[in-house]
Amino acid sequence: MIEGGTNTNVVPGKVTFKLDRRMIPEESSAEVEQSIRAAIEQAAASYQPARGSNKISVSVKRMLLAEAMKPLPGNAPLIQALQGQAKEVFGEPIPALGTPLYTDVRLYGQHGIPGVIYGAGPRTVLESNAKRADERLNLEDLRRATKVIARTLQQLLT
C-alpha cells in the first residue's frame, strides 16, 4: 500500500508504504528483514535531489513478524497420510513444501503442536491468482481435495 501527495503534478512532502513479505520455513526472518531494509536504504541513498531540494529521509518500522511454520517431528504421520491419500485421489505425488502464505497454523507449530497446511486447487499462489479479483479454484479439485481430507481423517482415526 502506497500513500502520498496531494495531486499528480505535486511532489509529495511525505510518502509512506506498507510491505507484506511472507516467508517459507527455509528462510531466516532476520536475513529477510535485513535484505528489505538494505534495499530500501539503498534506493533512498541513490536518489539525487534537485538543487534546493531536500534529501530523502527514511524510517522503517516493523509492524508484525510472522515466522514461517517449521516442520515438527510429529508432522510426519499427518504428512504421510495426506500424501498417500492425495496420490490415490489425484493420481500424482503431492510434495511437502513451504509456500509463502499467512496462516494461523504456524501459531500451533510455535507451541509444539504438529500441523500441516493442505489446500485444494492450483499448486502455486501464482496459478490461483490468489488475492486478486479473478482468484479461482476448479470445483473438481475442491471435491477431490475434500475426499483426501475425509480419507486421511478416516485413516488416522481408525
Phi and psi in radians as a Rosetta constraint file:
Dihedral C 1 N 2 CA 2 C 2 CIRCULARHARMONIC -2.157 0.35
Dihedral N 2 CA 2 C 2 N 3 CIRCULARHARMONIC 2.336 0.35
Dihedral C 2 N 3 CA 3 C 3 CIRCULARHARMONIC -2.345 0.35
Dihedral N 3 CA 3 C 3 N 4 CIRCULARHARMONIC 2.488 0.35
Dihedral C 3 N 4 CA 4 C 4 CIRCULARHARMONIC 2.835 0.35
Dihedral N 4 CA 4 C 4 N 5 CIRCULARHARMONIC 2.675 0.35
Dihedral C 4 N 5 CA 5 C 5 CIRCULARHARMONIC 1.520 0.35
Dihedral N 5 CA 5 C 5 N 6 CIRCULARHARMONIC 2.947 0.35
Dihedral C 5 N 6 CA 6 C 6 CIRCULARHARMONIC -2.100 0.35
Dihedral N 6 CA 6 C 6 N 7 CIRCULARHARMONIC -0.328 0.35
Dihedral C 6 N 7 CA 7 C 7 CIRCULARHARMONIC -2.821 0.35
Dihedral N 7 CA 7 C 7 N 8 CIRCULARHARMONIC 2.896 0.35
Dihedral C 7 N 8 CA 8 C 8 CIRCULARHARMONIC -1.196 0.35
Dihedral N 8 CA 8 C 8 N 9 CIRCULARHARMONIC -0.408 0.35
Dihedral C 8 N 9 CA 9 C 9 CIRCULARHARMONIC -1.815 0.35
Dihedral N 9 CA 9 C 9 N 10 CIRCULARHARMONIC 0.288 0.35
Dihedral C 9 N 10 CA 10 C 10 CIRCULARHARMONIC -2.127 0.35
Dihedral N 10 CA 10 C 10 N 11 CIRCULARHARMONIC 2.235 0.35
Dihedral C 10 N 11 CA 11 C 11 CIRCULARHARMONIC -1.233 0.35
Dihedral N 11 CA 11 C 11 N 12 CIRCULARHARMONIC 2.176 0.35
Dihedral C 11 N 12 CA 12 C 12 CIRCULARHARMONIC -1.215 0.35
Dihedral N 12 CA 12 C 12 N 13 CIRCULARHARMONIC 2.522 0.35
Dihedral C 12 N 13 CA 13 C 13 CIRCULARHARMONIC -1.323 0.35
Dihedral N 13 CA 13 C 13 N 14 CIRCULARHARMONIC -0.437 0.35
Dihedral C 13 N 14 CA 14 C 14 CIRCULARHARMONIC -2.603 0.35
Dihedral N 14 CA 14 C 14 N 15 CIRCULARHARMONIC 2.408 0.35
Dihedral C 14 N 15 CA 15 C 15 CIRCULARHARMONIC -2.289 0.35
Dihedral N 15 CA 15 C 15 N 16 CIRCULARHARMONIC 2.349 0.35
Dihedral C 15 N 16 CA 16 C 16 CIRCULARHARMONIC -2.149 0.35
Dihedral N 16 CA 16 C 16 N 17 CIRCULARHARMONIC 2.589 0.35
Dihedral C 16 N 17 CA 17 C 17 CIRCULARHARMONIC -2.501 0.35
Dihedral N 17 CA 17 C 17 N 18 CIRCULARHARMONIC 2.620 0.35
Dihedral C 17 N 18 CA 18 C 18 CIRCULARHARMONIC -2.030 0.35
Dihedral N 18 CA 18 C 18 N 19 CIRCULARHARMONIC 2.415 0.35
Dihedral C 18 N 19 CA 19 C 19 CIRCULARHARMONIC -2.193 0.35
Dihedral N 19 CA 19 C 19 N 20 CIRCULARHARMONIC 2.352 0.35
Dihedral C 19 N 20 CA 20 C 20 CIRCULARHARMONIC -2.026 0.35
Dihedral N 20 CA 20 C 20 N 21 CIRCULARHARMONIC 1.918 0.35
Dihedral C 20 N 21 CA 21 C 21 CIRCULARHARMONIC -2.056 0.35
Dihedral N 21 CA 21 C 21 N 22 CIRCULARHARMONIC 1.994 0.35
Dihedral C 21 N 22 CA 22 C 22 CIRCULARHARMONIC -1.686 0.35
Dihedral N 22 CA 22 C 22 N 23 CIRCULARHARMONIC 2.663 0.35
Dihedral C 22 N 23 CA 23 C 23 CIRCULARHARMONIC -2.104 0.35
Dihedral N 23 CA 23 C 23 N 24 CIRCULARHARMONIC 2.743 0.35
Dihedral C 23 N 24 CA 24 C 24 CIRCULARHARMONIC -1.826 0.35
Dihedral N 24 CA 24 C 24 N 25 CIRCULARHARMONIC 2.850 0.35
Dihedral C 24 N 25 CA 25 C 25 CIRCULARHARMONIC -0.979 0.35
Dihedral N 25 CA 25 C 25 N 26 CIRCULARHARMONIC -0.519 0.35
Dihedral C 25 N 26 CA 26 C 26 CIRCULARHARMONIC -1.328 0.35
Dihedral N 26 CA 26 C 26 N 27 CIRCULARHARMONIC -0.145 0.35
Dihedral C 26 N 27 CA 27 C 27 CIRCULARHARMONIC -1.642 0.35
Dihedral N 27 CA 27 C 27 N 28 CIRCULARHARMONIC 2.643 0.35
Dihedral C 27 N 28 CA 28 C 28 CIRCULARHARMONIC -1.678 0.35
Dihedral N 28 CA 28 C 28 N 29 CIRCULARHARMONIC 2.182 0.35
Dihedral C 28 N 29 CA 29 C 29 CIRCULARHARMONIC -1.088 0.35
Dihedral N 29 CA 29 C 29 N 30 CIRCULARHARMONIC -0.643 0.35
Dihedral C 29 N 30 CA 30 C 30 CIRCULARHARMONIC -1.126 0.35
Dihedral N 30 CA 30 C 30 N 31 CIRCULARHARMONIC -0.738 0.35
Dihedral C 30 N 31 CA 31 C 31 CIRCULARHARMONIC -1.178 0.35
Dihedral N 31 CA 31 C 31 N 32 CIRCULARHARMONIC -0.717 0.35
Dihedral C 31 N 32 CA 32 C 32 CIRCULARHARMONIC -1.086 0.35
Dihedral N 32 CA 32 C 32 N 33 CIRCULARHARMONIC -0.840 0.35
Dihedral C 32 N 33 CA 33 C 33 CIRCULARHARMONIC -1.093 0.35
Dihedral N 33 CA 33 C 33 N 34 CIRCULARHARMONIC -0.739 0.35
Dihedral C 33 N 34 CA 34 C 34 CIRCULARHARMONIC -1.102 0.35
Dihedral N 34 CA 34 C 34 N 35 CIRCULARHARMONIC -0.692 0.35
Dihedral C 34 N 35 CA 35 C 35 CIRCULARHARMONIC -1.176 0.35
Dihedral N 35 CA 35 C 35 N 36 CIRCULARHARMONIC -0.625 0.35
Dihedral C 35 N 36 CA 36 C 36 CIRCULARHARMONIC -1.171 0.35
Dihedral N 36 CA 36 C 36 N 37 CIRCULARHARMONIC -0.814 0.35
Dihedral C 36 N 37 CA 37 C 37 CIRCULARHARMONIC -1.046 0.35
Dihedral N 37 CA 37 C 37 N 38 CIRCULARHARMONIC -0.732 0.35
Dihedral C 37 N 38 CA 38 C 38 CIRCULARHARMONIC -1.128 0.35
Dihedral N 38 CA 38 C 38 N 39 CIRCULARHARMONIC -0.712 0.35
Dihedral C 38 N 39 CA 39 C 39 CIRCULARHARMONIC -1.118 0.35
Dihedral N 39 CA 39 C 39 N 40 CIRCULARHARMONIC -0.724 0.35
Dihedral C 39 N 40 CA 40 C 40 CIRCULARHARMONIC -1.147 0.35
Dihedral N 40 CA 40 C 40 N 41 CIRCULARHARMONIC -0.802 0.35
Dihedral C 40 N 41 CA 41 C 41 CIRCULARHARMONIC -1.116 0.35
Dihedral N 41 CA 41 C 41 N 42 CIRCULARHARMONIC -0.695 0.35
Dihedral C 41 N 42 CA 42 C 42 CIRCULARHARMONIC -1.132 0.35
Dihedral N 42 CA 42 C 42 N 43 CIRCULARHARMONIC -0.738 0.35
Dihedral C 42 N 43 CA 43 C 43 CIRCULARHARMONIC -1.109 0.35
Dihedral N 43 CA 43 C 43 N 44 CIRCULARHARMONIC -0.742 0.35
Dihedral C 43 N 44 CA 44 C 44 CIRCULARHARMONIC -1.160 0.35
Dihedral N 44 CA 44 C 44 N 45 CIRCULARHARMONIC -0.699 0.35
Dihedral C 44 N 45 CA 45 C 45 CIRCULARHARMONIC -1.185 0.35
Dihedral N 45 CA 45 C 45 N 46 CIRCULARHARMONIC -0.458 0.35
Dihedral C 45 N 46 CA 46 C 46 CIRCULARHARMONIC -1.393 0.35
Dihedral N 46 CA 46 C 46 N 47 CIRCULARHARMONIC -0.207 0.35
Dihedral C 46 N 47 CA 47 C 47 CIRCULARHARMONIC -1.251 0.35
Dihedral N 47 CA 47 C 47 N 48 CIRCULARHARMONIC 2.248 0.35
Dihedral C 47 N 48 CA 48 C 48 CIRCULARHARMONIC -1.891 0.35
Dihedral N 48 CA 48 C 48 N 49 CIRCULARHARMONIC 1.799 0.35
Dihedral C 48 N 49 CA 49 C 49 CIRCULARHARMONIC -1.178 0.35
Dihedral N 49 CA 49 C 49 N 50 CIRCULARHARMONIC 2.609 0.35
Dihedral C 49 N 50 CA 50 C 50 CIRCULARHARMONIC -1.146 0.35
Dihedral N 50 CA 50 C 50 N 51 CIRCULARHARMONIC 2.731 0.35
Dihedral C 50 N 51 CA 51 C 51 CIRCULARHARMONIC -0.954 0.35
Dihedral N 51 CA 51 C 51 N 52 CIRCULARHARMONIC 2.250 0.35
Dihedral C 51 N 52 CA 52 C 52 CIRCULARHARMONIC 1.562 0.35
Dihedral N 52 CA 52 C 52 N 53 CIRCULARHARMONIC -0.133 0.35
Dihedral C 52 N 53 CA 53 C 53 CIRCULARHARMONIC -1.616 0.35
Dihedral N 53 CA 53 C 53 N 54 CIRCULARHARMONIC 2.779 0.35
Dihedral C 53 N 54 CA 54 C 54 CIRCULARHARMONIC -1.474 0.35
Dihedral N 54 CA 54 C 54 N 55 CIRCULARHARMONIC 2.652 0.35
Dihedral C 54 N 55 CA 55 C 55 CIRCULARHARMONIC -1.256 0.35
Dihedral N 55 CA 55 C 55 N 56 CIRCULARHARMONIC 2.842 0.35
Dihedral C 55 N 56 CA 56 C 56 CIRCULARHARMONIC -1.406 0.35
Dihedral N 56 CA 56 C 56 N 57 CIRCULARHARMONIC 2.352 0.35
Dihedral C 56 N 57 CA 57 C 57 CIRCULARHARMONIC -1.951 0.35
Dihedral N 57 CA 57 C 57 N 58 CIRCULARHARMONIC 2.469 0.35
Dihedral C 57 N 58 CA 58 C 58 CIRCULARHARMONIC -2.162 0.35
Dihedral N 58 CA 58 C 58 N 59 CIRCULARHARMONIC 2.404 0.35
Dihedral C 58 N 59 CA 59 C 59 CIRCULARHARMONIC -2.276 0.35
Dihedral N 59 CA 59 C 59 N 60 CIRCULARHARMONIC 2.199 0.35
Dihedral C 59 N 60 CA 60 C 60 CIRCULARHARMONIC -2.018 0.35
Dihedral N 60 CA 60 C 60 N 61 CIRCULARHARMONIC 2.266 0.35
Dihedral C 60 N 61 CA 61 C 61 CIRCULARHARMONIC -2.285 0.35
Dihedral N 61 CA 61 C 61 N 62 CIRCULARHARMONIC 2.167 0.35
Dihedral C 61 N 62 CA 62 C 62 CIRCULARHARMONIC -1.318 0.35
Dihedral N 62 CA 62 C 62 N 63 CIRCULARHARMONIC 2.251 0.35
Dihedral C 62 N 63 CA 63 C 63 CIRCULARHARMONIC -1.635 0.35
Dihedral N 63 CA 63 C 63 N 64 CIRCULARHARMONIC -0.608 0.35
Dihedral C 63 N 64 CA 64 C 64 CIRCULARHARMONIC -2.752 0.35
Dihedral N 64 CA 64 C 64 N 65 CIRCULARHARMONIC 2.393 0.35
Dihedral C 64 N 65 CA 65 C 65 CIRCULARHARMONIC -2.034 0.35
Dihedral N 65 CA 65 C 65 N 66 CIRCULARHARMONIC 1.934 0.35
Dihedral C 65 N 66 CA 66 C 66 CIRCULARHARMONIC -1.913 0.35
Dihedral N 66 CA 66 C 66 N 67 CIRCULARHARMONIC 1.753 0.35
Dihedral C 66 N 67 CA 67 C 67 CIRCULARHARMONIC -1.110 0.35
Dihedral N 67 CA 67 C 67 N 68 CIRCULARHARMONIC 2.557 0.35
Dihedral C 67 N 68 CA 68 C 68 CIRCULARHARMONIC -1.199 0.35
Dihedral N 68 CA 68 C 68 N 69 CIRCULARHARMONIC 2.647 0.35
Dihedral C 68 N 69 CA 69 C 69 CIRCULARHARMONIC -1.193 0.35
Dihedral N 69 CA 69 C 69 N 70 CIRCULARHARMONIC 2.247 0.35
Dihedral C 69 N 70 CA 70 C 70 CIRCULARHARMONIC -1.798 0.35
Dihedral N 70 CA 70 C 70 N 71 CIRCULARHARMONIC 2.506 0.35
Dihedral C 70 N 71 CA 71 C 71 CIRCULARHARMONIC -1.101 0.35
Dihedral N 71 CA 71 C 71 N 72 CIRCULARHARMONIC 2.447 0.35
Dihedral C 71 N 72 CA 72 C 72 CIRCULARHARMONIC -2.046 0.35
Dihedral N 72 CA 72 C 72 N 73 CIRCULARHARMONIC 2.664 0.35
Dihedral C 72 N 73 CA 73 C 73 CIRCULARHARMONIC -0.959 0.35
Dihedral N 73 CA 73 C 73 N 74 CIRCULARHARMONIC -0.599 0.35
Dihedral C 73 N 74 CA 74 C 74 CIRCULARHARMONIC -1.274 0.35
Dihedral N 74 CA 74 C 74 N 75 CIRCULARHARMONIC -0.137 0.35
Dihedral C 74 N 75 CA 75 C 75 CIRCULARHARMONIC -1.293 0.35
Dihedral N 75 CA 75 C 75 N 76 CIRCULARHARMONIC -0.462 0.35
Dihedral C 75 N 76 CA 76 C 76 CIRCULARHARMONIC -0.935 0.35
Dihedral N 76 CA 76 C 76 N 77 CIRCULARHARMONIC -0.859 0.35
Dihedral C 76 N 77 CA 77 C 77 CIRCULARHARMONIC -1.074 0.35
Dihedral N 77 CA 77 C 77 N 78 CIRCULARHARMONIC -0.663 0.35
Dihedral C 77 N 78 CA 78 C 78 CIRCULARHARMONIC -1.199 0.35
Dihedral N 78 CA 78 C 78 N 79 CIRCULARHARMONIC -0.765 0.35
Dihedral C 78 N 79 CA 79 C 79 CIRCULARHARMONIC -1.067 0.35
Dihedral N 79 CA 79 C 79 N 80 CIRCULARHARMONIC -0.811 0.35
Dihedral C 79 N 80 CA 80 C 80 CIRCULARHARMONIC -1.094 0.35
Dihedral N 80 CA 80 C 80 N 81 CIRCULARHARMONIC -0.723 0.35
Dihedral C 80 N 81 CA 81 C 81 CIRCULARHARMONIC -1.143 0.35
Dihedral N 81 CA 81 C 81 N 82 CIRCULARHARMONIC -0.814 0.35
Dihedral C 81 N 82 CA 82 C 82 CIRCULARHARMONIC -1.068 0.35
Dihedral N 82 CA 82 C 82 N 83 CIRCULARHARMONIC -0.779 0.35
Dihedral C 82 N 83 CA 83 C 83 CIRCULARHARMONIC -1.127 0.35
Dihedral N 83 CA 83 C 83 N 84 CIRCULARHARMONIC -0.695 0.35
Dihedral C 83 N 84 CA 84 C 84 CIRCULARHARMONIC -1.122 0.35
Dihedral N 84 CA 84 C 84 N 85 CIRCULARHARMONIC -0.813 0.35
Dihedral C 84 N 85 CA 85 C 85 CIRCULARHARMONIC -1.174 0.35
Dihedral N 85 CA 85 C 85 N 86 CIRCULARHARMONIC -0.697 0.35
Dihedral C 85 N 86 CA 86 C 86 CIRCULARHARMONIC -1.127 0.35
Dihedral N 86 CA 86 C 86 N 87 CIRCULARHARMONIC -0.661 0.35
Dihedral C 86 N 87 CA 87 C 87 CIRCULARHARMONIC -1.130 0.35
Dihedral N 87 CA 87 C 87 N 88 CIRCULARHARMONIC -0.695 0.35
Dihedral C 87 N 88 CA 88 C 88 CIRCULARHARMONIC -1.165 0.35
Dihedral N 88 CA 88 C 88 N 89 CIRCULARHARMONIC -0.756 0.35
Dihedral C 88 N 89 CA 89 C 89 CIRCULARHARMONIC -1.328 0.35
Dihedral N 89 CA 89 C 89 N 90 CIRCULARHARMONIC -0.775 0.35
Dihedral C 89 N 90 CA 90 C 90 CIRCULARHARMONIC -1.583 0.35
Dihedral N 90 CA 90 C 90 N 91 CIRCULARHARMONIC -0.294 0.35
Dihedral C 90 N 91 CA 91 C 91 CIRCULARHARMONIC 1.314 0.35
Dihedral N 91 CA 91 C 91 N 92 CIRCULARHARMONIC 0.336 0.35
Dihedral C 91 N 92 CA 92 C 92 CIRCULARHARMONIC -2.670 0.35
Dihedral N 92 CA 92 C 92 N 93 CIRCULARHARMONIC 2.664 0.35
Dihedral C 92 N 93 CA 93 C 93 CIRCULARHARMONIC -1.204 0.35
Dihedral N 93 CA 93 C 93 N 94 CIRCULARHARMONIC 2.449 0.35
Dihedral C 93 N 94 CA 94 C 94 CIRCULARHARMONIC -1.916 0.35
Dihedral N 94 CA 94 C 94 N 95 CIRCULARHARMONIC 1.969 0.35
Dihedral C 94 N 95 CA 95 C 95 CIRCULARHARMONIC -1.275 0.35
Dihedral N 95 CA 95 C 95 N 96 CIRCULARHARMONIC 2.668 0.35
Dihedral C 95 N 96 CA 96 C 96 CIRCULARHARMONIC -1.637 0.35
Dihedral N 96 CA 96 C 96 N 97 CIRCULARHARMONIC 2.004 0.35
Dihedral C 96 N 97 CA 97 C 97 CIRCULARHARMONIC -2.622 0.35
Dihedral N 97 CA 97 C 97 N 98 CIRCULARHARMONIC 2.818 0.35
Dihedral C 97 N 98 CA 98 C 98 CIRCULARHARMONIC -1.440 0.35
Dihedral N 98 CA 98 C 98 N 99 CIRCULARHARMONIC 2.574 0.35
Dihedral C 98 N 99 CA 99 C 99 CIRCULARHARMONIC -2.423 0.35
Dihedral N 99 CA 99 C 99 N 100 CIRCULARHARMONIC 2.476 0.35
Dihedral C 99 N 100 CA 100 C 100 CIRCULARHARMONIC -1.363 0.35
Dihedral N 100 CA 100 C 100 N 101 CIRCULARHARMONIC 1.347 0.35
Dihedral C 100 N 101 CA 101 C 101 CIRCULARHARMONIC -2.096 0.35
Dihedral N 101 CA 101 C 101 N 102 CIRCULARHARMONIC 2.749 0.35
Dihedral C 101 N 102 CA 102 C 102 CIRCULARHARMONIC -1.842 0.35
Dihedral N 102 CA 102 C 102 N 103 CIRCULARHARMONIC 2.032 0.35
Dihedral C 102 N 103 CA 103 C 103 CIRCULARHARMONIC -2.530 0.35
Dihedral N 103 CA 103 C 103 N 104 CIRCULARHARMONIC 2.620 0.35
Dihedral C 103 N 104 CA 104 C 104 CIRCULARHARMONIC -1.293 0.35
Dihedral N 104 CA 104 C 104 N 105 CIRCULARHARMONIC -0.161 0.35
Dihedral C 104 N 105 CA 105 C 105 CIRCULARHARMONIC -1.013 0.35
Dihedral N 105 CA 105 C 105 N 106 CIRCULARHARMONIC -0.566 0.35
Dihedral C 105 N 106 CA 106 C 106 CIRCULARHARMONIC -1.050 0.35
Dihedral N 106 CA 106 C 106 N 107 CIRCULARHARMONIC -0.535 0.35
Dihedral C 106 N 107 CA 107 C 107 CIRCULARHARMONIC -1.139 0.35
Dihedral N 107 CA 107 C 107 N 108 CIRCULARHARMONIC -0.651 0.35
Dihedral C 107 N 108 CA 108 C 108 CIRCULARHARMONIC -1.127 0.35
Dihedral N 108 CA 108 C 108 N 109 CIRCULARHARMONIC -0.784 0.35
Dihedral C 108 N 109 CA 109 C 109 CIRCULARHARMONIC -1.035 0.35
Dihedral N 109 CA 109 C 109 N 110 CIRCULARHARMONIC -0.666 0.35
Dihedral C 109 N 110 CA 110 C 110 CIRCULARHARMONIC -1.125 0.35
Dihedral N 110 CA 110 C 110 N 111 CIRCULARHARMONIC -0.340 0.35
Dihedral C 110 N 111 CA 111 C 111 CIRCULARHARMONIC -1.825 0.35
Dihedral N 111 CA 111 C 111 N 112 CIRCULARHARMONIC 0.257 0.35
Dihedral C 111 N 112 CA 112 C 112 CIRCULARHARMONIC 1.445 0.35
Dihedral N 112 CA 112 C 112 N 113 CIRCULARHARMONIC 0.176 0.35
Dihedral C 112 N 113 CA 113 C 113 CIRCULARHARMONIC -1.636 0.35
Dihedral N 113 CA 113 C 113 N 114 CIRCULARHARMONIC 2.036 0.35
Dihedral C 113 N 114 CA 114 C 114 CIRCULARHARMONIC -1.098 0.35
Dihedral N 114 CA 114 C 114 N 115 CIRCULARHARMONIC 2.541 0.35
Dihedral C 114 N 115 CA 115 C 115 CIRCULARHARMONIC -2.906 0.35
Dihedral N 115 CA 115 C 115 N 116 CIRCULARHARMONIC 2.850 0.35
Dihedral C 115 N 116 CA 116 C 116 CIRCULARHARMONIC -2.424 0.35
Dihedral N 116 CA 116 C 116 N 117 CIRCULARHARMONIC 2.864 0.35
Dihedral C 116 N 117 CA 117 C 117 CIRCULARHARMONIC -1.971 0.35
Dihedral N 117 CA 117 C 117 N 118 CIRCULARHARMONIC 2.205 0.35
Dihedral C 117 N 118 CA 118 C 118 CIRCULARHARMONIC -2.332 0.35
Dihedral N 118 CA 118 C 118 N 119 CIRCULARHARMONIC 2.286 0.35
Dihedral C 118 N 119 CA 119 C 119 CIRCULARHARMONIC -2.361 0.35
Dihedral N 119 CA 119 C 119 N 120 CIRCULARHARMONIC 2.868 0.35
Dihedral C 119 N 120 CA 120 C 120 CIRCULARHARMONIC -1.647 0.35
Dihedral N 120 CA 120 C 120 N 121 CIRCULARHARMONIC 2.758 0.35
Dihedral C 120 N 121 CA 121 C 121 CIRCULARHARMONIC 1.651 0.35
Dihedral N 121 CA 121 C 121 N 122 CIRCULARHARMONIC -2.676 0.35
Dihedral C 121 N 122 CA 122 C 122 CIRCULARHARMONIC -0.952 0.35
Dihedral N 122 CA 122 C 122 N 123 CIRCULARHARMONIC 2.609 0.35
Dihedral C 122 N 123 CA 123 C 123 CIRCULARHARMONIC -1.397 0.35
Dihedral N 123 CA 123 C 123 N 124 CIRCULARHARMONIC -0.260 0.35
Dihedral C 123 N 124 CA 124 C 124 CIRCULARHARMONIC -2.286 0.35
Dihedral N 124 CA 124 C 124 N 125 CIRCULARHARMONIC 2.755 0.35
Dihedral C 124 N 125 CA 125 C 125 CIRCULARHARMONIC -1.074 0.35
Dihedral N 125 CA 125 C 125 N 126 CIRCULARHARMONIC -0.687 0.35
Dihedral C 125 N 126 CA 126 C 126 CIRCULARHARMONIC -1.089 0.35
Dihedral N 126 CA 126 C 126 N 127 CIRCULARHARMONIC -0.775 0.35
Dihedral C 126 N 127 CA 127 C 127 CIRCULARHARMONIC -1.092 0.35
Dihedral N 127 CA 127 C 127 N 128 CIRCULARHARMONIC -0.552 0.35
Dihedral C 127 N 128 CA 128 C 128 CIRCULARHARMONIC -1.520 0.35
Dihedral N 128 CA 128 C 128 N 129 CIRCULARHARMONIC -0.169 0.35
Dihedral C 128 N 129 CA 129 C 129 CIRCULARHARMONIC 1.010 0.35
Dihedral N 129 CA 129 C 129 N 130 CIRCULARHARMONIC 0.667 0.35
Dihedral C 129 N 130 CA 130 C 130 CIRCULARHARMONIC -0.982 0.35
Dihedral N 130 CA 130 C 130 N 131 CIRCULARHARMONIC 2.505 0.35
Dihedral C 130 N 131 CA 131 C 131 CIRCULARHARMONIC 1.155 0.35
Dihedral N 131 CA 131 C 131 N 132 CIRCULARHARMONIC 0.367 0.35
Dihedral C 131 N 132 CA 132 C 132 CIRCULARHARMONIC -2.105 0.35
Dihedral N 132 CA 132 C 132 N 133 CIRCULARHARMONIC 2.908 0.35
Dihedral C 132 N 133 CA 133 C 133 CIRCULARHARMONIC -1.091 0.35
Dihedral N 133 CA 133 C 133 N 134 CIRCULARHARMONIC -0.475 0.35
Dihedral C 133 N 134 CA 134 C 134 CIRCULARHARMONIC -1.863 0.35
Dihedral N 134 CA 134 C 134 N 135 CIRCULARHARMONIC 0.547 0.35
Dihedral C 134 N 135 CA 135 C 135 CIRCULARHARMONIC -1.005 0.35
Dihedral N 135 CA 135 C 135 N 136 CIRCULARHARMONIC 2.449 0.35
Dihedral C 135 N 136 CA 136 C 136 CIRCULARHARMONIC -2.484 0.35
Dihedral N 136 CA 136 C 136 N 137 CIRCULARHARMONIC 2.757 0.35
Dihedral C 136 N 137 CA 137 C 137 CIRCULARHARMONIC -2.594 0.35
Dihedral N 137 CA 137 C 137 N 138 CIRCULARHARMONIC 2.207 0.35
Dihedral C 137 N 138 CA 138 C 138 CIRCULARHARMONIC -1.248 0.35
Dihedral N 138 CA 138 C 138 N 139 CIRCULARHARMONIC 2.201 0.35
Dihedral C 138 N 139 CA 139 C 139 CIRCULARHARMONIC -1.106 0.35
Dihedral N 139 CA 139 C 139 N 140 CIRCULARHARMONIC -0.549 0.35
Dihedral C 139 N 140 CA 140 C 140 CIRCULARHARMONIC -1.148 0.35
Dihedral N 140 CA 140 C 140 N 141 CIRCULARHARMONIC -0.645 0.35
Dihedral C 140 N 141 CA 141 C 141 CIRCULARHARMONIC -1.092 0.35
Dihedral N 141 CA 141 C 141 N 142 CIRCULARHARMONIC -0.679 0.35
Dihedral C 141 N 142 CA 142 C 142 CIRCULARHARMONIC -1.128 0.35
Dihedral N 142 CA 142 C 142 N 143 CIRCULARHARMONIC -0.762 0.35
Dihedral C 142 N 143 CA 143 C 143 CIRCULARHARMONIC -1.057 0.35
Dihedral N 143 CA 143 C 143 N 144 CIRCULARHARMONIC -0.793 0.35
Dihedral C 143 N 144 CA 144 C 144 CIRCULARHARMONIC -1.181 0.35
Dihedral N 144 CA 144 C 144 N 145 CIRCULARHARMONIC -0.675 0.35
Dihedral C 144 N 145 CA 145 C 145 CIRCULARHARMONIC -1.146 0.35
Dihedral N 145 CA 145 C 145 N 146 CIRCULARHARMONIC -0.611 0.35
Dihedral C 145 N 146 CA 146 C 146 CIRCULARHARMONIC -1.109 0.35
Dihedral N 146 CA 146 C 146 N 147 CIRCULARHARMONIC -0.692 0.35
Dihedral C 146 N 147 CA 147 C 147 CIRCULARHARMONIC -1.091 0.35
Dihedral N 147 CA 147 C 147 N 148 CIRCULARHARMONIC -0.717 0.35
Dihedral C 147 N 148 CA 148 C 148 CIRCULARHARMONIC -1.034 0.35
Dihedral N 148 CA 148 C 148 N 149 CIRCULARHARMONIC -0.821 0.35
Dihedral C 148 N 149 CA 149 C 149 CIRCULARHARMONIC -1.092 0.35
Dihedral N 149 CA 149 C 149 N 150 CIRCULARHARMONIC -0.827 0.35
Dihedral C 149 N 150 CA 150 C 150 CIRCULARHARMONIC -1.070 0.35
Dihedral N 150 CA 150 C 150 N 151 CIRCULARHARMONIC -0.796 0.35
Dihedral C 150 N 151 CA 151 C 151 CIRCULARHARMONIC -1.182 0.35
Dihedral N 151 CA 151 C 151 N 152 CIRCULARHARMONIC -0.609 0.35
Dihedral C 151 N 152 CA 152 C 152 CIRCULARHARMONIC -1.159 0.35
Dihedral N 152 CA 152 C 152 N 153 CIRCULARHARMONIC -0.786 0.35
Dihedral C 152 N 153 CA 153 C 153 CIRCULARHARMONIC -1.066 0.35
Dihedral N 153 CA 153 C 153 N 154 CIRCULARHARMONIC -0.751 0.35
Dihedral C 153 N 154 CA 154 C 154 CIRCULARHARMONIC -1.071 0.35
Dihedral N 154 CA 154 C 154 N 155 CIRCULARHARMONIC -0.757 0.35
Dihedral C 154 N 155 CA 155 C 155 CIRCULARHARMONIC -1.089 0.35
Dihedral N 155 CA 155 C 155 N 156 CIRCULARHARMONIC -0.798 0.35
Dihedral C 155 N 156 CA 156 C 156 CIRCULARHARMONIC -1.274 0.35
Dihedral N 156 CA 156 C 156 N 157 CIRCULARHARMONIC -0.450 0.35
Dihedral C 156 N 157 CA 157 C 157 CIRCULARHARMONIC -1.656 0.35
Dihedral N 157 CA 157 C 157 N 158 CIRCULARHARMONIC -0.051 0.35
